[in-house]
């Protein structure tokens, strides 16, 4: 069965090919084909998981892809616990999102093309996680970038969607440069880009080379996973349809960076400095996302910044090395359930509210949409770390591991993770209060086209995937973390889970602190938004922290100052240098030769007497020179 593992990629790739090439002839059944191909990959992934021994990595070669002298790259797949885990997440959650999209996109005339793009997205992500070399990972990496560009900009008539798609594409290119340079450096040092040969040879490389590779890989991970300082594209990606937001933010694209770090564990294990930078980036990002999430009224953007924060937890865990690789993957898996459920719930609300996203114009929707409210509520409880739900097991384990570090690292990283947990309780409670509880505020509002809102529950094709994801929000954490089940399963890929014996706080205290701080965040949100009416008008005068949060903590300004503006100046200087320097020198030389030849041409008069006079004058000058030399 492992020998035919290429079918995992072939199913959704074939679906994309048929739907994108078949044209309008596939309109009637394209959505069914798109969903069936991803479900087929999920079933095959389950067969691999239950039917094969995954105690070690198995590399299979499909064909020779790049046979160029020293550069020999096969299109090969690696089947091991890490890749199969991601296959099940991508295809499992992806299948539910595809089914949900059948109802969500039912009124879209181009639904067939939408499902073709979704299939392309899933196929590219499967190449990314199944490839047996960094070059093949890069192929899937770029495929995911292309598909995300197409899906984020789906509503082509909206300038904001086109801008968001271009922003995502360009900001990811910054990270992709880091990944490409890391691959170049690997080939130079090890003569190969395959996982087997790179990991076998990395122990012989100098510390500087290993650290450089680790930091370049981290740059790529920051771009794809929306980590500081390349996080600004991810909230803007909300311009795409809500199923796209769920697919990007829960199960696929944003998890690619965490996968890259975990897959490269043999590299990061050899560079403490590289791991420290990963941990710092994760800590900064989880705080940044949590703070900004408090300031938005757009339900999808609050969830988007929540994703930024939760991916920060995963990066923080991965930066802890053997202590945290498995913990980061565990939180990634539970996050795939509850965040996909939250996004699909938000899409259900938008479906009922004529695409309105402003939470201040909702309220009281729990009575009108009981299934959506219940499934969303379970996802909410999971993400804030309510005891014995998924987030309680995985996020708290990361916080404990962070506090388990010695010295200042334990206080800084553990403190940041703990504080962000409390802020998560605040902004997620605010979202639930404004959307599902309180008095309805939608009665007094109308849509942009003048129609009144008439909230209603979504059809079963949308609610059933939400219910399935809600079960994952409740029980996935216990199943994964009980008895270190997931850590033992992933050990052949990322190494055995190491324990922290010395920390700045006792382990028994940390869960109480985490639950207590989250409860405090919930209480503050209820006091501010649950006991009084919420105005649909945003106040103009606010404090500077609120103003900074509403401006994304000036992340866009930072990127524009540090990257965009210097890049623009460099481009202008390069154009000036090309026009006035290179072109100026070439054109000046040509003009000089042309002008000189024009002046010399005037001496050619065509009169014999003029030429004779010139010869006589030259003869006198030559004789005078000879006499001068003779008598000097």
C-alpha positions in Angstrom: 0.0 0.0 0.0 2.9 2.4 0.7 4.1 1.8 -2.9 0.9 3.3 -4.2 0.9 6.3 -1.7 1.1 8.6 -4.8 -2.6 8.1 -5.0 -3.0 10.4 -2.0 -1.8 13.3 -4.2 -3.3 11.9 -7.5 -6.9 12.0 -6.4 -7.3 15.7 -5.6 -4.8 16.6 -8.4 -7.0 14.7 -10.9 -10.1 16.4 -9.6 -8.5 19.8 -10.1 -7.4 18.9 -13.6 -10.9 17.7 -14.6 -12.7 20.7 -13.0 -10.4 23.4 -14.3 -10.0 21.9 -17.8 -13.5 20.5 -18.3 -15.1 23.9 -18.2 -18.8 24.5 -18.0 -19.6 20.9 -18.9 -18.7 20.0 -15.2 -20.9 22.6 -13.6 -23.7 20.1 -12.7 -21.5 17.7 -10.8 -18.1 19.4 -10.3 -18.7 20.1 -6.6 -19.5 16.4 -6.1 -16.3 15.3 -7.9 -14.2 17.8 -5.9 -15.5 16.6 -2.6 -15.2 12.9 -3.6 -11.5 13.2 -4.5 -10.6 14.6 -1.1 -12.7 12.0 0.7 -10.9 9.3 -1.3 -7.5 10.6 -0.2 -8.8 10.6 3.4 -9.9 7.0 3.2 -6.6 6.0 1.7 -4.8 7.9 4.5 -6.8 6.0 7.1 -5.9 2.7 5.4 -2.2 3.7 5.6 -2.6 4.6 9.3 -4.3 1.4 10.3 -2.8 -1.0 7.8 0.9 -0.2 7.8 3.7 -0.2 10.3 4.9 3.4 10.7 7.7 2.7 13.2 10.2 4.1 10.7 10.3 6.3 7.6 9.7 4.6 4.3 10.8 6.5 1.1 9.3 5.5 -2.2 10.4 6.9 -5.6 7.7 7.6 -8.1 10.0 8.7 -10.9 13.3 10.6 -11.5 12.3 14.3 -11.6 15.5 16.3 -11.9 18.4 14.2 -13.2 21.0 16.9 -13.9 24.6 15.7 -13.2 25.2 16.3 -9.4 21.7 17.5 -8.8 19.6 14.3 -8.7 16.1 14.9 -7.3 13.5 12.2 -7.4 9.7 12.7 -7.1 9.6 10.6 -4.0 7.3 10.3 -1.0 8.1 9.8 2.6 5.6 7.8 4.6 6.2 8.2 8.3 4.2 9.1 11.4 4.6 12.9 10.8 3.6 12.8 7.2 0.6 10.5 7.8 -0.6 12.7 10.7 -0.7 15.7 8.4 -2.3 13.7 5.6 -5.2 12.8 7.9 -5.5 16.4 9.1 -5.5 17.9 5.6 -7.8 15.4 4.0 -10.1 14.9 7.0 -10.7 18.5 7.8 -10.5 19.3 4.1 -13.2 16.8 3.3 -15.6 18.5 5.8 -14.8 21.9 4.4 -15.5 20.7 0.9 -18.9 19.3 2.0 -19.7 22.5 3.8 -18.8 24.5 0.6 -21.4 22.6 -1.4 -24.0 24.5 0.6 -22.1 27.7 1.2 -21.3 28.3 -2.5 -24.6 26.9 -3.9 -25.5 30.3 -5.4 -22.2 30.9 -7.0 -22.2 30.4 -10.8 -18.5 29.5 -10.8 -18.8 26.9 -8.0 -17.1 24.2 -10.2 -14.0 26.4 -10.6 -14.0 27.1 -6.8 -13.9 23.3 -6.1 -11.1 23.0 -8.7 -9.0 25.5 -6.8 -9.8 23.7 -3.5 -8.6 20.5 -5.0 -5.5 22.1 -6.2 -4.9 23.5 -2.8 -5.2 20.1 -1.1 -3.0 18.4 -3.7 -0.3 21.0 -3.3 -0.4 20.6 0.5 -0.2 16.9 0.3 2.9 17.2 -1.9 4.4 19.5 0.7 4.0 17.1 3.6 4.6 13.8 1.7 7.7 14.9 -0.3 11.0 13.1 0.7 13.2 16.1 -0.1 13.3 19.9 0.5 13.0 20.5 -3.2 9.7 18.5 -3.4 8.6 20.3 -0.3 9.3 23.6 -2.1 7.2 22.4 -5.0 4.2 21.9 -2.7 5.1 25.1 -0.9 4.7 27.2 -4.1 1.6 25.3 -5.2 -0.1 26.2 -2.0 0.9 29.8 -2.5 -0.6 29.8 -6.0 -3.8 28.2 -4.9 -4.2 30.6 -2.0 -3.8 33.6 -4.3 -6.6 32.2 -6.5 -8.9 31.5 -3.6 -8.3 34.7 -1.5 -9.0 36.8 -4.7 -12.1 34.7 -5.5 -14.4 37.8 -5.5 -12.7 39.5 -8.3 -15.1 42.4 -8.4 -13.9 43.5 -5.0 -10.7 45.7 -5.1 -10.1 44.7 -1.5 -10.0 41.0 -2.4 -7.6 41.6 -5.3 -5.4 43.6 -3.0 -5.5 40.9 -0.2 -4.5 38.2 -2.8 -1.6 40.2 -4.0 -0.5 41.0 -0.5 -0.6 37.3 0.5 1.3 36.3 -2.6 4.1 39.0 -2.3 4.6 38.6 1.5 4.9 34.9 1.1 7.5 35.4 -1.6 9.7 37.1 1.1 9.6 33.9 3.2 10.0 31.8 0.1 13.4 33.4 -0.6 14.6 32.2 2.8 13.5 28.7 2.1 15.1 28.7 -1.4 18.4 30.0 0.0 18.3 27.3 2.7 17.9 24.6 0.0 20.8 26.1 -2.0 23.0 26.1 1.1 22.0 22.4 1.8 23.0 21.4 -1.7 26.3 23.2 -1.5 27.2 21.6 1.9 25.7 18.1 1.6 25.4 17.6 -2.2 21.8 16.7 -1.9 18.4 18.0 -0.8 16.8 14.8 0.3 15.8 14.5 3.9 17.8 11.3 4.4 21.1 12.7 3.1 20.7 16.2 4.6 19.9 14.8 8.1 22.7 12.3 7.8 25.3 14.9 7.0 24.2 17.9 9.1 26.1 16.6 12.1 29.4 17.1 10.1 28.6 20.7 9.2 29.9 23.7 11.1 27.8 25.4 13.7 27.5 28.5 11.6 26.2 26.7 8.6 23.6 24.8 10.6 22.4 28.0 12.3 22.2 29.8 8.9 20.1 27.0 7.5 17.9 27.0 10.5 17.3 30.7 10.3 16.6 30.7 6.6 14.1 27.8 7.1 12.5 29.9 9.9 12.1 32.8 7.5 10.1 30.6 5.1 8.0 29.3 8.0 7.2 32.9 9.1 5.9 33.7 5.7 3.7 30.7 5.3 2.4 30.5 8.9 1.8 34.2 9.3 4.4 34.7 12.0 6.1 38.0 13.0 7.1 40.0 11.1 5.3 38.5 8.1 1.9 38.1 9.7 0.1 41.0 8.1 -1.2 39.0 5.0 -3.1 36.5 7.0 -5.9 38.6 8.4 -6.4 40.3 5.0 -6.9 36.8 3.6 -10.4 36.9 5.1 -11.5 38.6 1.9 -11.9 35.1 0.3 -15.0 32.9 0.9 -15.3 31.6 4.5 -14.5 28.0 3.5 -11.2 29.3 2.2 -10.5 31.0 5.5 -11.2 27.7 7.3 -9.0 25.7 4.9 -6.1 28.2 5.1 -6.3 29.0 8.8 -7.1 25.6 10.2 -5.8 22.6 8.3 -3.4 23.5 5.6 -1.4 26.6 4.7 -0.7 28.1 8.0 0.4 24.8 9.4 3.1 24.4 6.8 5.6 26.5 8.7 5.1 24.4 11.8 5.5 21.2 9.7 8.7 22.6 8.2 10.3 23.2 11.7 9.2 19.8 13.0 10.4 18.0 9.8 13.8 19.8 10.2 14.1 18.7 13.8 17.6 17.1 13.2 18.8 20.5 12.1 17.3 22.5 14.9 18.5 20.0 17.5 22.1 21.0 16.6 21.6 24.8 16.9 20.4 26.2 20.3 20.6 29.7 18.8 18.3 28.7 16.0 15.8 27.2 18.4 15.9 30.3 20.6 15.0 32.5 17.6 12.1 30.2 16.8 10.9 30.5 20.4 11.2 34.3 20.4 9.3 34.6 17.2 6.5 32.3 18.5 6.2 34.3 21.8 6.1 37.6 20.1 3.5 36.4 17.6 1.2 34.8 20.1 1.0 38.0 22.1 0.7 40.2 19.0 -2.2 38.1 17.6 -4.0 38.0 21.0 -3.8 41.8 21.6 -5.0 42.7 18.1 -7.8 40.2 18.3 -9.4 42.3 21.0 -9.8 45.4 18.8 -11.7 44.2 15.7 -15.4 44.0 15.2 -15.1 41.9 12.0 -15.9 38.3 13.2 -13.6 36.7 10.6 -10.7 39.0 11.4 -11.0 38.3 15.1 -10.7 34.6 14.3 -7.8 35.3 11.9 -5.8 37.0 14.6 -6.7 34.2 16.9 -5.0 31.9 14.3 -1.9 34.1 14.3 -1.8 33.7 18.1 -2.4 30.0 18.1 0.2 29.3 15.5 2.5 31.3 17.7 1.9 28.8 20.5 2.9 26.0 18.1 6.1 27.8 17.0 7.0 28.5 20.6 6.6 24.8 21.3 8.7 23.8 18.3 11.4 26.2 19.4 11.8 24.3 22.7 13.2 21.4 20.7 12.7 17.8 21.9 10.6 19.1 24.7 8.1 20.7 22.4 8.0 19.2 18.9 5.2 16.8 19.7 3.4 19.3 21.8 3.3 21.8 18.9 2.0 19.1 16.5 -0.7 18.1 19.1 -1.9 21.7 19.4 -1.8 22.0 15.6 -4.2 19.0 15.3 -6.7 20.1 18.0 -6.5 23.6 16.5 -7.5 22.1 13.1 -10.7 20.9 14.7 -11.8 23.9 16.8 -10.6 26.6 14.5 -12.2 25.0 11.4 -15.4 24.7 13.4 -15.2 28.4 14.4 -14.6 29.6 10.9 -17.4 27.4 9.5 -19.6 28.8 12.3 -18.7 32.3 11.3 -19.6 31.4 7.7 -22.9 30.0 8.8 -23.7 33.3 10.6 -22.7 35.3 7.5 -24.8 33.0 5.3 -27.8 33.9 7.5 -26.9 37.6 7.8 -26.5 38.4 4.1 -22.7 38.3 4.4 -22.5 40.9 7.2 -19.3 40.5 9.3 -19.7 43.3 11.9 -20.4 41.6 15.2 -22.0 44.8 16.6 -24.9 44.2 14.1 -25.6 40.6 15.4 -26.7 39.7 18.9 -29.3 37.1 20.0 -28.5 34.7 17.2 -28.4 31.6 19.5 -32.2 31.4 19.4 -32.3 31.6 15.6 -29.3 29.4 14.9 -29.1 26.8 17.7 -26.9 24.3 15.9 -24.4 26.9 14.8 -24.4 28.5 18.3 -23.8 25.1 20.0 -21.0 24.0 17.7 -19.4 27.4 17.8 -19.7 27.4 21.5 -17.8 24.1 21.8 -15.0 25.5 19.6 -14.9 28.6 21.8 -14.6 26.6 25.0 -11.8 24.5 23.4 -9.8 27.5 22.3 -9.9 29.3 25.6 -8.7 26.1 27.4 -11.9 25.1 29.2 -11.1 22.1 31.4 -11.1 18.7 29.7 -11.7 20.1 26.2 -9.1 19.9 23.4 -7.3 23.2 24.0 -7.0 22.5 27.7 -4.8 19.5 27.1 -2.6 20.9 24.3 -2.2 24.6 25.0 -1.7 24.0 28.7 1.0 21.5 27.9 2.9 24.1 25.8 2.6 26.6 28.7 4.0 24.1 31.1 6.9 23.3 28.8 7.6 27.0 28.4 7.7 27.5 32.2 9.8 24.4 32.4 12.8 26.3 30.8 15.5 27.5 33.2 16.2 31.1 34.2 14.8 34.1 32.3 13.6 32.0 29.4 11.0 30.2 31.6 9.7 33.5 33.0 9.6 35.3 29.6 8.2 32.5 27.4 6.0 31.0 30.0 4.7 34.4 31.1 3.9 35.4 27.5 2.1 32.1 26.8 0.1 32.4 30.1 -0.9 36.1 29.5 -2.0 35.3 25.9 -4.3 32.6 27.3 -6.0 35.2 29.5 -6.4 37.6 26.5 -7.8 34.8 24.4 -10.5 34.2 27.0 -11.3 37.9 26.7 -11.6 38.5 23.0 -13.2 35.1 22.3 -15.9 35.7 25.0 -16.5 39.2 23.5 -17.0 37.6 20.1 -19.6 35.1 21.5 -21.4 37.7 23.5 -21.8 40.1 20.6 -22.8 37.4 18.1 -25.0 34.9 19.8 -26.1 36.4 23.1 -27.8 39.6 24.3 -30.5 41.5 22.5 -30.8 41.2 18.7 -29.3 44.3 17.0 -30.0 43.1 13.5 -33.6 44.2 13.6 -32.5 47.8 13.2 -30.1 47.2 10.4 -30.4 46.4 6.7 -28.0 45.1 4.2 -26.1 47.2 1.6 -28.8 46.4 -1.0 -31.6 47.5 1.3 -32.9 44.1 2.4 -33.6 43.3 6.1 -31.7 40.5 7.9 -33.7 37.4 8.5 -31.4 35.0 10.4 -32.0 31.3 9.9 -30.2 28.1 10.6 -27.9 26.8 7.8 -28.9 23.6 5.8 -27.7 20.2 6.9 -24.9 20.1 4.3 -23.3 23.0 6.3 -24.3 22.0 9.8 -23.2 18.4 9.7 -19.5 19.2 9.1 -19.7 21.7 12.0 -21.1 19.0 14.3 -18.3 16.6 13.3 -15.7 19.3 14.0 -17.4 20.0 17.3 -16.8 16.4 18.4 -13.1 17.0 17.6 -13.1 20.2 19.6 -14.3 18.2 22.6 -12.4 15.0 22.6 -9.3 15.3 20.3 -7.1 16.7 23.0 -7.7 13.9 25.4 -7.2 11.2 22.7 -3.9 12.8 21.6 -2.4 13.6 25.0 -3.5 10.7 27.1 -0.5 8.7 28.0 1.7 10.7 25.6 0.0 8.7 22.8 0.8 11.2 20.0 4.4 11.9 21.3 5.2 8.2 21.2 3.6 7.9 17.7 5.7 10.8 16.4 9.0 9.7 18.0 10.4 8.1 14.8 10.0 11.4 13.0 10.8 14.1 15.6 12.5 12.2 18.4 11.3 11.1 21.8 9.5 13.6 23.9 12.0 15.0 26.5 10.9 16.0 29.9 11.7 19.2 31.8 13.0 18.5 35.3 13.8 22.1 36.3 11.5 25.0 35.8 10.7 28.4 37.3 7.2 27.2 38.5 5.9 23.8 39.7 4.0 22.0 37.1 1.1 21.4 39.4 0.5 25.2 39.7 0.5 26.1 36.0 -2.9 24.5 35.0 -4.6 26.4 37.8 -2.9 29.7 36.7 -3.9 29.1 33.1 -7.6 28.3 33.9 -7.8 31.1 36.4 -6.4 33.7 34.0 -8.6 32.5 31.2 -11.6 32.8 33.5 -10.5 36.3 34.4 -10.5 37.2 30.7 -14.0 35.8 30.4 -15.2 37.7 33.4 -13.8 41.0 32.1 -15.4 40.5 28.7 -18.8 39.7 30.3 -18.6 42.9 32.5 -17.8 45.0 29.5 -20.1 43.5 26.8 -22.5 41.2 28.6 -24.2 43.6 31.0 -24.8 46.5 28.7 -26.0 47.3 25.3 -23.5 47.5 22.5 -23.6 50.4 20.1 -23.3 49.8 16.4 -21.3 53.0 16.1 -17.6 52.8 16.7 -16.4 55.6 19.0 -14.0 58.0 17.4 -12.0 58.9 20.4 -10.2 55.9 22.0 -7.1 55.4 24.0 -3.8 54.9 22.2 -3.5 51.2 23.1 -6.9 50.6 21.4 -5.9 52.8 18.5 -2.6 50.8 18.1 -4.4 47.5 18.2 -6.9 48.6 15.6 -4.0 49.5 13.4 -2.6 46.0 13.8 0.1 47.2 16.2 1.5 49.0 13.2 2.6 45.8 11.6 1.8 47.1 8.1 3.6 50.3 8.8 6.7 48.3 10.1 6.7 46.2 6.9 6.3 49.2 4.7 9.1 51.0 6.5 11.6 48.1 6.7 10.8 46.3 3.4 8.4 48.0 1.0 9.9 51.6 1.1 13.6 50.5 0.9 12.5 48.1 -1.9 10.8 51.0 -3.7 13.9 53.2 -3.3 16.1 50.4 -4.5 13.9 49.9 -7.5 14.0 53.6 -8.3 17.8 53.8 -7.9 18.2 50.7 -10.1 16.0 52.3 -12.8 18.0 55.5 -12.5 21.3 53.7 -12.6 20.2 51.7 -15.6 18.8 54.7 -17.5 21.6 57.2 -16.6 24.4 54.9 -15.9 24.4 51.8 -18.1 22.2 53.2 -20.8 23.8 56.6 -20.5 27.4 55.2 -21.0 26.3 53.1 -24.0 24.3 55.9 -25.5 27.0 58.5 -24.7 29.7 56.3 -26.4 27.4 55.9 -29.5 26.7 59.6 -29.6 30.4 60.4 -29.3 31.3 58.1 -32.1 28.5 59.4 -34.2 29.4 63.1 -33.6 33.1 62.5 -34.2 32.5 60.7 -37.4 30.1 63.5 -38.5 32.8 66.1 -38.0 35.4 64.0 -39.8 33.0 63.6 -42.6 33.1 67.3 -43.3 36.8 67.0 -44.3 35.8 64.8 -47.2 34.9 67.6 -49.7 35.6 65.7 -53.0 37.9 68.4 -54.5 41.3 67.3 -55.6 42.9 70.6 -54.9 41.9 70.4 -51.3 43.4 66.9 -50.9 46.7 68.2 -52.7 46.9 71.1 -50.3 46.4 68.7 -47.3 49.2 66.5 -48.6 51.5 69.4 -49.1 50.8 70.7 -45.6 51.5 67.3 -44.2 54.7 67.0 -46.1 55.9 70.4 -44.6 55.0 69.2 -41.1 56.9 65.9 -41.6 60.1 67.6 -42.9 60.0 70.1 -40.1 59.7 67.4 -37.5 62.7 65.5 -39.1 64.8 68.6 -39.1 63.9 69.3 -35.5 65.0 65.9 -34.5 68.2 66.1 -36.5 69.5 69.3 -35.0 68.2 69.0 -31.5 
